[in-house]
Amino acid sequence: MDRIPMMEPETGGGEVARLYEHATALINRIPNSWKVMAHQPFIAKFILPLTSSLLRQGLGSILSTRTKQLAILKTSAMNNCAY
């Protein structure tokens, strides 16, 4: 059961539509966490570049993108979360 509903792309407009466009351009999808954060698009648009840079290869990180994704999957599985 969701505590905060996810905002689907077709229900959001204006700022939400622009946020989803940028998310799709940066990471080729709209993660569920972004659908929740879309309720506060002003805050979400500052977090999107940070999140995408943390998950990308390079940019000062010593871990590969594959290793980062495996850590996310393992943490999700350990907490019985859907990824």
N, C-alpha and C positions, 0 to 999 in steps of 0.2 A: 504494500500500500504506500503510495507516494504521500509525503507530507506537504510538499510544495509541487503543484502540478507542472509538468513540462509544457512549455509554450512551443507548439508546432509552428513550422514556417508559414503555413497558410493562415494562422490566426494572428500572428504578429504583423505590425505595420510600422512604417517610418523607421525609427531607430533600430527596432528589432530586425527589420528586413535588411538594413545596412550591416548590422552585426552578423547576421547569418551569411551575407554575401562575403564579408571579410573572413569569417571562419572557414567557409568553403574554399576561398582562394588560398588561405594559408595552409590548411590541413586536409583539404579535399572532402570534408564531411562536417556535420554538426553534431558534436558529442552530446550525450544526454545531460551532462553537467552544464553545458552551455544553454540547453533548452530551459533549465531551471534558472540559470543566471540571467536569462533574457528578461526576467521580471525587473531587473535593474540594469538596463543596457549601458548607462553611463559608467558604471563600475566595471561591467564585463568588457567593455572595449579597451580598458587599460590592462586587464588581466590576460586577454587573448594573445598579445605579442609576447608576454612573459611566458605563458604556457607553451606556445609554439616554439619559442627559442630553447626552452628547457628540454623539449622532446626531440629537437633536431640534432643531427650530427654536427660536431664541431662547436663553434662559438665558445671555446674555452673549456668544454666538457671533456673529460677523459673517458667517459662511457660511450659505447656505441648506442645508436638508436634501438637496435635489437635488444640489447641488455636492459635498457630503460623500459621497453615494452614488456619484456619478460618480468621485470620487477612489478610493473603495474598489474599484469595478469595474476601473478602469484599473490600479491596483496589482496586483490579482488577475490580470488578463490579462498584465501584464508579467512576473509571476512564474510563469506557467503554473499558476495555482491555480484550483480550482473555487470558484465563489462560492456 
